[in-house]
Amino acid sequence: MPQATLALQVLPLNAPDALAAVDAAIAVIQDSGVSHEVGPMETTIEGDSLHELLDIAARAHSAAVELSGGPVQTNVRMIESPAGIASMHEKTAPFREGAGG
């Protein structure tokens, strides 16, 4: 059971190739090894340390800034509980295709 979940939305502003900058941010997340889910509007990551997730989010943001060469706005939402929280899979499984939801 993870202790923290963080969702981040990376928005390159005025970038000639915004998708490439977002892809660079996602690559950082994928390389981190934490459980994650890429969505059309944001990427969600989860783990046992909020500090680790914040570090990953900062590195993802920096990768997008470096590739875009311009301003990047990153929106972050997070939840943490030392007792643990339901995983991304547990929260969304009832609504997945074929799950009756």
Buried (B, 14 or more C-beta within 10 A) or exposed (E): EBBBBBBBBBBBEEBEEBEEBBBBBBEBBEEBEBBBBEEEEBBBBBBEEBEBBBEBBBBBBBBBBEBBEBEBEBEBEBEBEEEEBBBBEEEBEEEEEEEEE
